[in-house]
């Protein structure tokens, strides 16, 4: 049954993304190949109820399609009381990234803008931005990726769109710190 459901999810995701590959883009794209491999570390997140930081073990497997048209990420972490599994499929077209994610609500598809991409002494860095919901509120979400050697950091920043001028400034919702395992 699990194999059937995974096949159904992958077929649905593939149908959503029937478009040219990122390899045909003129825009400088992230060097996704540098992310391929098995990663382990921890996920730190701000709990919605208490606003306290929580840290839990996190594992991620990143694979690149042979023709570089897709990136897949399988994640697992131990949330208090249960093991959580996630799957993301990413396709880039120019400066836009389509990301299909599995979750409690089924499959969610997000469109993100590649706001910046840089390589240098600090490794490779990418900023991806888009609008979504955070804690049920409309928000601007920014993902900050950095890979340096065998270390990968991903931060999720949130800015509420329904907040007044005196309300909360952008804040970090979660941070993933991983080391390459293979």
MDTraj code that builds the backbone (N, CA, C; nanometers):
import mdtraj as md
import numpy as np

residues = "UNK UNK UNK UNK UNK UNK UNK UNK UNK UNK UNK UNK UNK UNK UNK UNK UNK UNK UNK UNK UNK UNK UNK UNK UNK UNK UNK UNK UNK UNK UNK UNK UNK UNK UNK UNK UNK UNK UNK UNK UNK UNK UNK UNK UNK UNK UNK UNK UNK UNK UNK UNK UNK UNK UNK UNK UNK UNK UNK UNK UNK UNK UNK UNK UNK UNK UNK UNK UNK UNK UNK UNK UNK UNK UNK UNK UNK UNK UNK UNK UNK UNK UNK UNK UNK UNK UNK UNK UNK UNK UNK UNK UNK UNK UNK UNK UNK UNK UNK UNK UNK UNK UNK UNK UNK UNK UNK UNK UNK UNK UNK UNK UNK UNK UNK UNK UNK UNK UNK UNK UNK UNK UNK UNK UNK UNK UNK UNK UNK UNK UNK UNK UNK UNK UNK UNK UNK UNK UNK UNK UNK UNK UNK UNK UNK UNK UNK UNK UNK UNK UNK UNK UNK UNK UNK UNK UNK UNK UNK UNK UNK UNK UNK UNK UNK UNK UNK UNK UNK UNK UNK UNK UNK UNK UNK UNK UNK UNK UNK UNK UNK UNK".split()
xyz = np.array([
    [0.0822, -0.1193, 0.0000],
    [0.0000, 0.0000, 0.0000],
    [0.0869, 0.1261, 0.0000],
    [0.1965, 0.1235, 0.0822],
    [0.2856, 0.2395, 0.0860],
    [0.3490, 0.2635, -0.0497],
    [0.3890, 0.1567, -0.1207],
    [0.4492, 0.1710, -0.2532],
    [0.3502, 0.2322, -0.3502],
    [0.2236, 0.1884, -0.3422],
    [0.1207, 0.2432, -0.4293],
    [0.1028, 0.3927, -0.4026],
    [0.0948, 0.4306, -0.2742],
    [0.0766, 0.5722, -0.2395],
    [0.1949, 0.6570, -0.2839],
    [0.3182, 0.6065, -0.2649],
    [0.4356, 0.6804, -0.3085],
    [0.4328, 0.6975, -0.4600],
    [0.3968, 0.5911, -0.5329],
    [0.3857, 0.6004, -0.6790],
    [0.2817, 0.7021, -0.7208],
    [0.1683, 0.7037, -0.6524],
    [0.0626, 0.7996, -0.6827],
    [0.1091, 0.9425, -0.6567],
    [0.1781, 0.9641, -0.5451],
    [0.2304, 1.0975, -0.5128],
    [0.3306, 1.1423, -0.6181],
    [0.4243, 1.0548, -0.6537],
    [0.5253, 1.0916, -0.7531],
    [0.4632, 1.1184, -0.8890],
    [0.3638, 1.0401, -0.9284],
    [0.2955, 1.0625, -1.0563],
    [0.2242, 1.1971, -1.0550],
    [0.1573, 1.2292, -0.9444],
    [0.0879, 1.3576, -0.9321],
    [0.1863, 1.4730, -0.9395],
    [0.2962, 1.4615, -0.8683],
    [0.3973, 1.5666, -0.8684],
    [0.4549, 1.5843, -1.0078],
    [0.4857, 1.4747, -1.0760],
    [0.5411, 1.4838, -1.2116],
    [0.4438, 1.5526, -1.3054],
    [0.3137, 1.5258, -1.2910],
    [0.2144, 1.5904, -1.3767],
    [0.2083, 1.7404, -1.3507],
    [0.2261, 1.7808, -1.2264],
    [0.2235, 1.9234, -1.1924],
    [0.3393, 1.9974, -1.2577],
    [0.4540, 1.9310, -1.2727],
    [0.5754, 1.9959, -1.3202],
    [0.6128, 1.9634, -1.4641],
    [0.5177, 1.9464, -1.5529],
    [0.5523, 1.9142, -1.6916],
    [0.5907, 2.0415, -1.7656],
    [0.7184, 2.0819, -1.7506],
    [0.7691, 2.2039, -1.8137],
    [0.9168, 2.1876, -1.8442],
    [0.9809, 2.2844, -1.9162],
    [1.1223, 2.2711, -1.9516],
    [1.2106, 2.2580, -1.8276],
    [1.3238, 2.1943, -1.8439],
    [1.4150, 2.1752, -1.7313],
    [1.4949, 2.3014, -1.7050],
    [1.5529, 2.3106, -1.5843],
    [1.6306, 2.4295, -1.5496],
    [1.7591, 2.4360, -1.6292],
    [1.8039, 2.3239, -1.6834],
    [1.9282, 2.3243, -1.7603],
    [1.9151, 2.4112, -1.8850],
    [1.7913, 2.4404, -1.9278],
    [1.7690, 2.5226, -2.0457],
    [1.7586, 2.6702, -2.0107],
    [1.7756, 2.7037, -1.8859],
    [1.7610, 2.8416, -1.8395],
    [1.8854, 2.9242, -1.8702],
    [1.8653, 3.0551, -1.8943],
    [1.9770, 3.1468, -1.9132],
    [2.0251, 3.2048, -1.7813],
    [1.9457, 3.1898, -1.6758],
    [1.9768, 3.2497, -1.5463],
    [2.0746, 3.1616, -1.4695],
    [2.1652, 3.2267, -1.3968],
    [2.2580, 3.1497, -1.3119],
    [2.1763, 3.0758, -1.2070],
    [2.1943, 2.9457, -1.1999],
    [2.1170, 2.8669, -1.1055],
    [2.2057, 2.8119, -0.9949],
    [2.1436, 2.7750, -0.8823],
    [2.2226, 2.7144, -0.7756],
    [2.2905, 2.5883, -0.8261],
    [2.4052, 2.5577, -0.7734],
    [2.4788, 2.4358, -0.8090],
    [2.4221, 2.3221, -0.7248],
    [2.3037, 2.2765, -0.7615],
    [2.2347, 2.1743, -0.6843],
    [2.3191, 2.0495, -0.6665],
    [2.4040, 2.0173, -0.7656],
    [2.4844, 1.8960, -0.7570],
    [2.5691, 1.8927, -0.6303],
    [2.6087, 2.0089, -0.5797],
    [2.6908, 2.0129, -0.4581],
    [2.6126, 1.9679, -0.3351],
    [2.4800, 1.9584, -0.3465],
    [2.3975, 1.9171, -0.2335],
    [2.3713, 1.7674, -0.2292],
    [2.4014, 1.6980, -0.3386],
    [2.3657, 1.5571, -0.3466],
    [2.4362, 1.4769, -0.2372],
    [2.3616, 1.3869, -0.1734],
    [2.4199, 1.2998, -0.0723],
    [2.3294, 1.2788, 0.0470],
    [2.3835, 1.2114, 0.1468],
    [2.3140, 1.1837, 0.2725],
    [2.3639, 1.2828, 0.3770],
    [2.2712, 1.3428, 0.4484],
    [2.3037, 1.4458, 0.5462],
    [2.2407, 1.4108, 0.6804],
    [2.3057, 1.4501, 0.7894],
    [2.2510, 1.4280, 0.9236],
    [2.2910, 1.5449, 1.0124],
    [2.2047, 1.5773, 1.1051],
    [2.2312, 1.6875, 1.1977],
    [2.1089, 1.7130, 1.2828],
    [2.0692, 1.8404, 1.2895],
    [1.9521, 1.8720, 1.3704],
    [1.8698, 1.9848, 1.3087],
    [1.7445, 1.9849, 1.3474],
    [1.6482, 2.0887, 1.3108],
    [1.6148, 2.1643, 1.4384],
    [1.6310, 2.2948, 1.4351],
    [1.5908, 2.3811, 1.5468],
    [1.4705, 2.4608, 1.4991],
    [1.3662, 2.4665, 1.5807],
    [1.2478, 2.5421, 1.5387],
    [1.1843, 2.6133, 1.6573],
    [1.1123, 2.7186, 1.6228],
    [1.0395, 2.7963, 1.7223],
    [0.9009, 2.7342, 1.7364],
    [0.8709, 2.6807, 1.8548],
    [0.7428, 2.6172, 1.8795],
    [0.6302, 2.7202, 1.8680],
    [0.5234, 2.6842, 1.7947],
    [0.4113, 2.7764, 1.7730],
    [0.3423, 2.8165, 1.9033],
    [0.3309, 2.7224, 1.9988],
    [0.2575, 2.7515, 2.1227],
    [0.3402, 2.8303, 2.2234],
    [0.4618, 2.7818, 2.2497],
    [0.5416, 2.8417, 2.3569],
    [0.6383, 2.9494, 2.3078],
    [0.6647, 2.9525, 2.1773],
    [0.7626, 3.0433, 2.1170],
    [0.9053, 3.0117, 2.1614],
    [0.9246, 2.8941, 2.2229],
    [1.0563, 2.8492, 2.2666],
    [1.1246, 2.7725, 2.1539],
    [1.2599, 2.7725, 2.1549],
    [1.3360, 2.6970, 2.0562],
    [1.3439, 2.5507, 2.0979],
    [1.3195, 2.4614, 2.0011],
    [1.3260, 2.3171, 2.0205],
    [1.4282, 2.2634, 1.9207],
    [1.5087, 2.1652, 1.9617],
    [1.6082, 2.1064, 1.8713],
    [1.5875, 1.9556, 1.8671],
    [1.5778, 1.9003, 1.7450],
    [1.5554, 1.7576, 1.7273],
    [1.6483, 1.7035, 1.6181],
    [1.6807, 1.5729, 1.6227],
    [1.7641, 1.5129, 1.5178],
    [1.6948, 1.5223, 1.3815],
    [1.7738, 1.5389, 1.2762],
    [1.7187, 1.5548, 1.1408],
    [1.8106, 1.4837, 1.0422],
    [1.7508, 1.4128, 0.9478],
    [1.8251, 1.3461, 0.8412],
    [1.7637, 1.3874, 0.7080],
    [1.8493, 1.3984, 0.6056],
    [1.8011, 1.4389, 0.4732],
    [1.8845, 1.3681, 0.3661],
    [1.8171, 1.3156, 0.2650],
    [1.8825, 1.2563, 0.1486],
    [1.8448, 1.3421, 0.0293],
    [1.9456, 1.3948, -0.0406],
    [1.9228, 1.4805, -0.1566],
    [1.9764, 1.4088, -0.2791],
    [1.8910, 1.3972, -0.3817],
    [1.9299, 1.3326, -0.5061],
    [1.8986, 1.4247, -0.6228],
    [1.9859, 1.4201, -0.7236],
    [1.9699, 1.4991, -0.8450],
    [1.9354, 1.4020, -0.9575],
    [1.8348, 1.4351, -1.0392],
    [1.8003, 1.3514, -1.1540],
    [1.9189, 1.3459, -1.2491],
    [1.9368, 1.2347, -1.3205],
    [2.0511, 1.2219, -1.4121],
    [2.0629, 1.3355, -1.5134],
    [1.9501, 1.3899, -1.5579],
    [1.9555, 1.5012, -1.6537],
    [1.9479, 1.6371, -1.5838],
    [1.9604, 1.6390, -1.4516],
    [1.9589, 1.7604, -1.3687],
    [1.8279, 1.8376, -1.3790],
    [1.7198, 1.7706, -1.4178],
    [1.5918, 1.8396, -1.4308],
    [1.5122, 1.8419, -1.3007],
    [1.5487, 1.7607, -1.2031],
    [1.4782, 1.7530, -1.0761],
    [1.5777, 1.7392, -0.9615],
    [1.5365, 1.7860, -0.8467],
    [1.6073, 1.7603, -0.7214],
    [1.5030, 1.6995, -0.6286],
    [1.5368, 1.5904, -0.5630],
    [1.4462, 1.5338, -0.4633],
    [1.5140, 1.5390, -0.3273],
    [1.4333, 1.5654, -0.2253],
    [1.4825, 1.5678, -0.0877],
    [1.3883, 1.4845, -0.0012],
    [1.4432, 1.3832, 0.0630],
    [1.3688, 1.3027, 0.1594],
    [1.4199, 1.3386, 0.2975],
    [1.3298, 1.3734, 0.3860],
    [1.3687, 1.4164, 0.5206],
    [1.3007, 1.3293, 0.6248],
    [1.3672, 1.3158, 0.7379],
    [1.3047, 1.2501, 0.8523],
    [1.3588, 1.3141, 0.9792],
    [1.2719, 1.3244, 1.0764],
    [1.3118, 1.3771, 1.2060],
    [1.2179, 1.3240, 1.3124],
    [1.2669, 1.3234, 1.4348],
    [1.1905, 1.2721, 1.5475],
    [1.1295, 1.3883, 1.6232],
    [1.0046, 1.4191, 1.5902],
    [0.9317, 1.5208, 1.6639],
    [0.8877, 1.4535, 1.7941],
    [0.8774, 1.5265, 1.9031],
    [0.8381, 1.4615, 2.0282],
    [0.7138, 1.3744, 2.0093],
    [0.7331, 1.2430, 2.0322],
    [0.6217, 1.1501, 2.0262],
    [0.6004, 1.0803, 1.8936],
    [0.6707, 1.1200, 1.7864],
    [0.6491, 1.0526, 1.6578],
    [0.7632, 1.0806, 1.5603],
    [0.7793, 0.9884, 1.4663],
    [0.8769, 1.0057, 1.3589],
    [0.8041, 1.0712, 1.2410],
    [0.8644, 1.1751, 1.1827],
    [0.8031, 1.2496, 1.0728],
    [0.8879, 1.2311, 0.9476],
    [0.8213, 1.2038, 0.8353],
    [0.8887, 1.1865, 0.7074],
    [0.8349, 1.2885, 0.6095],
    [0.9227, 1.3427, 0.5267],
    [0.8804, 1.4386, 0.4258],
    [0.9498, 1.4113, 0.2942],
    [0.8889, 1.4577, 0.1874],
    [0.9452, 1.4429, 0.0542],
    [0.9215, 1.5733, -0.0210],
    [1.0264, 1.6237, -0.0854],
    [1.0130, 1.7434, -0.1678],
    [1.0715, 1.7167, -0.3052],
    [1.0052, 1.7680, -0.4054],
    [1.0513, 1.7607, -0.5431],
    [1.0654, 1.9034, -0.5923],
    [1.1839, 1.9385, -0.6433],
    [1.2136, 2.0768, -0.6828],
    [1.2481, 2.0797, -0.8310],
    [1.1920, 2.1762, -0.8998],
    [1.2291, 2.2014, -1.0385],
    [1.2487, 2.3519, -1.0549],
    [1.3547, 2.3894, -1.1214],
    [1.3850, 2.5305, -1.1445],
    [1.3632, 2.5663, -1.2904],
    [1.2976, 2.6795, -1.3139],
    [1.2785, 2.7360, -1.4467],
    [1.3198, 2.8817, -1.4375],
    [1.4377, 2.9122, -1.4879],
    [1.4882, 3.0487, -1.4748],
    [1.5098, 3.0820, -1.3294],
    [1.4481, 3.1910, -1.2835],
    [1.4630, 3.2301, -1.1431],
    [1.3488, 3.1775, -1.0565],
    [1.2586, 3.1004, -1.1145],
    [1.1462, 3.0451, -1.0380],
    [1.1715, 2.8987, -1.0030],
    [1.1359, 2.8622, -0.8800],
    [1.1448, 2.7235, -0.8368],
    [1.0061, 2.6764, -0.7977],
    [0.9677, 2.5614, -0.8492],
    [0.8444, 2.4957, -0.8075],
    [0.8841, 2.3859, -0.7115],
    [0.8207, 2.3860, -0.5948],
    [0.8527, 2.2868, -0.4927],
    [0.7233, 2.2181, -0.4513],
    [0.7176, 2.0878, -0.4713],
    [0.6043, 2.0081, -0.4262],
    [0.6490, 1.9347, -0.3002],
    [0.5699, 1.9476, -0.1933],
    [0.6040, 1.8875, -0.0644],
    [0.4901, 1.8004, -0.0164],
    [0.5249, 1.6899, 0.0490],
    [0.4235, 1.6084, 0.1146],
    [0.4075, 1.6597, 0.2567],
    [0.2904, 1.6397, 0.3126],
    [0.2654, 1.6837, 0.4490],
    [0.1321, 1.6335, 0.4985],
    [0.0934, 1.6815, 0.6148],
    [-0.0330, 1.6381, 0.6749],
    [-0.1532, 1.6753, 0.5898],
    [-0.1415, 1.7821, 0.5124],
    [-0.2524, 1.8292, 0.4300],
    [-0.2483, 1.7728, 0.2887],
    [-0.1631, 1.6754, 0.2625],
    [-0.1492, 1.6197, 0.1288],
    [-0.0283, 1.6815, 0.0597],
    [-0.0414, 1.7095, -0.0702],
    [0.0688, 1.7664, -0.1470],
    [0.0489, 1.9173, -0.1579],
    [0.1504, 1.9914, -0.1192],
    [0.1493, 2.1381, -0.1287],
    [0.2509, 2.1771, -0.2357],
    [0.2103, 2.2647, -0.3280],
    [0.3017, 2.3145, -0.4313],
    [0.3242, 2.4628, -0.4062],
    [0.4514, 2.5002, -0.3949],
    [0.4880, 2.6406, -0.3736],
    [0.5724, 2.6887, -0.4898],
    [0.5559, 2.8143, -0.5237],
    [0.6404, 2.8792, -0.6240],
    [0.7287, 2.9779, -0.5496],
    [0.8591, 2.9635, -0.5668],
    [0.9547, 3.0519, -0.5002],
    [1.0411, 3.1211, -0.6029],
    [1.0840, 3.2408, -0.5690],
    [1.1730, 3.3202, -0.6535],
    [1.3159, 3.3033, -0.6030],
    [1.4097, 3.2761, -0.6940],
    [1.5502, 3.2754, -0.6571],
    [1.5927, 3.4211, -0.6470],
    [1.5995, 3.4726, -0.5239],
    [1.6294, 3.6144, -0.5016],
    [1.7771, 3.6445, -0.5188],
    [1.8639, 3.5492, -0.4806],
    [2.0077, 3.5692, -0.4993],
    [2.0782, 3.4349, -0.4960],
    [2.1927, 3.4304, -0.5620],
    [2.2774, 3.3121, -0.5675],
    [2.4210, 3.3609, -0.5720],
    [2.5050, 3.3082, -0.4823],
    [2.6423, 3.3572, -0.4744],
    [2.7363, 3.2434, -0.4366],
    [2.8538, 3.2448, -0.4938],
    [2.9593, 3.1500, -0.4574],
    [3.0841, 3.2296, -0.4249],
    [3.1526, 3.1900, -0.3180],
    [3.2749, 3.2602, -0.2797],
    [3.3429, 3.1894, -0.1655],
    [3.4219, 3.2648, -0.0912],
    [3.4973, 3.2086, 0.0207],
    [3.4055, 3.1481, 0.1272],
    [3.2845, 3.1996, 0.1380],
    [3.1887, 3.1496, 0.2363],
    [3.1082, 3.0314, 0.1833],
    [3.1490, 2.9761, 0.0690],
    [3.0761, 2.8646, 0.0092],
    [2.9698, 2.9156, -0.0859],
    [2.8665, 2.8352, -0.1047],
    [2.7554, 2.8723, -0.1927],
    [2.6369, 2.9142, -0.1080],
    [2.5712, 3.0212, -0.1509],
    [2.4564, 3.0731, -0.0766],
    [2.3432, 3.1027, -0.1739],
    [2.2207, 3.0685, -0.1316],
    [2.1021, 3.0976, -0.2108],
    [1.9953, 3.1544, -0.1202],
    [1.9193, 3.2492, -0.1725],
    [1.8012, 3.3015, -0.1030],
    [1.6810, 3.2774, -0.1919],
    [1.5806, 3.2090, -0.1390],
    [1.4567, 3.1800, -0.2100],
    [1.3436, 3.2490, -0.1358],
    [1.2560, 3.3203, -0.2076],
    [1.1481, 3.3933, -0.1411],
    [1.0130, 3.3608, -0.2050],
    [0.9086, 3.3737, -0.1263],
    [0.7732, 3.3534, -0.1751],
    [0.6741, 3.3849, -0.0662],
    [0.5462, 3.3771, -0.1022],
    [0.4399, 3.4011, -0.0048],
    [0.3680, 3.2715, 0.0242],
    [0.3326, 3.2529, 0.1509],
    [0.2668, 3.1313, 0.1950],
    [0.1936, 3.1634, 0.3244],
    [0.1664, 3.0616, 0.4030],
    [0.1070, 3.0810, 0.5352],
    [0.2044, 3.0289, 0.6395],
    [0.2075, 3.0958, 0.7532],
    [0.2866, 3.0524, 0.8673],
    [0.1965, 3.0627, 0.9884],
    [0.1762, 2.9517, 1.0577],
    [0.0889, 2.9503, 1.1745],
    [-0.0501, 3.0042, 1.1388],
    [-0.0959, 2.9727, 1.0145],
    [-0.2276, 3.0140, 0.9694],
    [-0.2372, 3.1579, 0.9225],
    [-0.1276, 3.2313, 0.9221],
    [-0.1287, 3.3725, 0.8832],
    [-0.0554, 3.3917, 0.7505],
    [-0.1028, 3.4833, 0.6643],
    [-0.0302, 3.5096, 0.5396],
    [0.1075, 3.5674, 0.5716],
    [0.2078, 3.5173, 0.4996],
    [0.3443, 3.5574, 0.5334],
    [0.4333, 3.5558, 0.4093],
    [0.5383, 3.6369, 0.4153],
    [0.6481, 3.6309, 0.3188],
    [0.7520, 3.5390, 0.3825],
    [0.7900, 3.4362, 0.3077],
    [0.8843, 3.3368, 0.3582],
    [1.0142, 3.3503, 0.2792],
    [1.1256, 3.3462, 0.3495],
    [1.2562, 3.3490, 0.2843],
    [1.3368, 3.2311, 0.3357],
    [1.3885, 3.1513, 0.2416],
    [1.4745, 3.0378, 0.2745],
    [1.6166, 3.0774, 0.2406],
    [1.7065, 3.0666, 0.3366],
    [1.8478, 3.0998, 0.3165],
    [1.9291, 2.9717, 0.3263],
    [1.9854, 2.9302, 0.2134],
    [2.0662, 2.8088, 0.2042],
    [2.2124, 2.8467, 0.1991],
    [2.2952, 2.7712, 0.2701],
    [2.4400, 2.7898, 0.2606],
    [2.5062, 2.6529, 0.2708],
    [2.5948, 2.6260, 0.1756],
    [2.6740, 2.5038, 0.1808],
    [2.8203, 2.5435, 0.1758],
    [2.8954, 2.4932, 0.2729],
    [3.0380, 2.5209, 0.2794],
    [3.1068, 2.3892, 0.3145],
    [3.1788, 2.3335, 0.2154],
    [3.2405, 2.2029, 0.2356],
    [3.1342, 2.0978, 0.2585],
    [3.1406, 2.0308, 0.3720],
    [3.0432, 1.9270, 0.4054],
    [2.9379, 1.9739, 0.5044],
    [2.9211, 2.1048, 0.5183],
    [2.8212, 2.1612, 0.6087],
    [2.7116, 2.2305, 0.5284],
    [2.5872, 2.2043, 0.5640],
    [2.4710, 2.2652, 0.5000],
    [2.3835, 2.3287, 0.6071],
    [2.3478, 2.4545, 0.5855],
    [2.2580, 2.5262, 0.6770],
    [2.1420, 2.5820, 0.5953],
    [2.0207, 2.5633, 0.6458],
    [1.9013, 2.6194, 0.5830],
    [1.8228, 2.6919, 0.6919],
    [1.8008, 2.8214, 0.6727],
    [1.7190, 2.8998, 0.7660],
    [1.5899, 2.9405, 0.6970],
    [1.4799, 2.9361, 0.7715],
    [1.3513, 2.9835, 0.7225],
    [1.3151, 3.1091, 0.7995],
    [1.3053, 3.2210, 0.7265],
    [1.2679, 3.3496, 0.7844],
    [1.1227, 3.3794, 0.7484],
    [1.0484, 3.4394, 0.8422],
    [0.9069, 3.4687, 0.8227],
    [0.8807, 3.6155, 0.8519],
    [0.7995, 3.6769, 0.7663],
    [0.7501, 3.8127, 0.7901],
    [0.5998, 3.8102, 0.7633],
    [0.5193, 3.8391, 0.8665],
    [0.3742, 3.8362, 0.8503],
    [0.3267, 3.9529, 0.7653],
    [0.2358, 3.9227, 0.6719],
    [0.1836, 4.0258, 0.5818],
    [0.0624, 4.0970, 0.6399],
    [0.0011, 4.0387, 0.7436],
    [-0.1151, 4.1024, 0.8049],
    [-0.0783, 4.1818, 0.9303],
    [0.0517, 4.2002, 0.9525],
    [0.0984, 4.2730, 1.0716],
    [0.1010, 4.4231, 1.0442],
    [0.0685, 4.5015, 1.1461],
    [0.0798, 4.6466, 1.1353],
    [0.2253, 4.6888, 1.1466],
    [0.2521, 4.8170, 1.1245],
    [0.3906, 4.8667, 1.1298],
    [0.4573, 4.8411, 1.2635],
    [0.3792, 4.8417, 1.3712],
    [0.4390, 4.8252, 1.5041],
    [0.4511, 4.6778, 1.5439],
    [0.4020, 4.5876, 1.4566],
    [0.4070, 4.4452, 1.4902],
    [0.5438, 4.3861, 1.4625],
    [0.5505, 4.2579, 1.4715],
    [0.6730, 4.1805, 1.4655],
    [0.7507, 4.1974, 1.3346],
    [0.8812, 4.2151, 1.3481],
    [0.9723, 4.2205, 1.2330],
    [0.9974, 4.0776, 1.1851],
    [1.0626, 4.0591, 1.0694],
    [1.0960, 3.9232, 1.0247],
    [1.1727, 3.8472, 1.1339],
    [1.1459, 3.7169, 1.1432],
    [1.2105, 3.6342, 1.2449],
    [1.2426, 3.4977, 1.1868],
    [1.3344, 3.4255, 1.2523],
    [1.3700, 3.2906, 1.2089],
    [1.2678, 3.1923, 1.2655],
    [1.2023, 3.1177, 1.1746],
    [1.1064, 3.0147, 1.2175],
    [1.1799, 2.8851, 1.2494],
    [1.2763, 2.8465, 1.1627],
    [1.3533, 2.7260, 1.1908],
    [1.4885, 2.7323, 1.1221],
    [1.5754, 2.6421, 1.1662],
    [1.7105, 2.6341, 1.1112],
    [1.7510, 2.4871, 1.1096],
    [1.8067, 2.4444, 0.9962],
    [1.8559, 2.3082, 0.9818],
    [2.0071, 2.3151, 0.9668],
    [2.0797, 2.2416, 1.0501],
    [2.2263, 2.2329, 1.0432],
    [2.2619, 2.0865, 1.0191],
    [2.3254, 2.0599, 0.9035],
    [2.3556, 1.9228, 0.8637],
    [2.5011, 1.9077, 0.8238],
    [2.5524, 1.7865, 0.8383],
    [2.6850, 1.7483, 0.7912],
    [2.6679, 1.6350, 0.6907],
    [2.7473, 1.6395, 0.5821],
    [2.7394, 1.5343, 0.4812],
    [2.7901, 1.4031, 0.5412],
    [2.7134, 1.2969, 0.5188],
    [2.7495, 1.1647, 0.5690],
    [2.8149, 1.0805, 0.4616],
    [2.7790, 1.1028, 0.3371],
    [2.8395, 1.0274, 0.2260],
    [2.8205, 1.1029, 0.0963],
])
top = md.Topology()
chain = top.add_chain()
for i, resn in enumerate(residues, 1):
    res = top.add_residue(resn, chain, resSeq=i)
    for name in ("N", "CA", "C"):
        top.add_atom(name, md.element.get_by_symbol(name[0]), res)
traj = md.Trajectory(xyz[None], top)
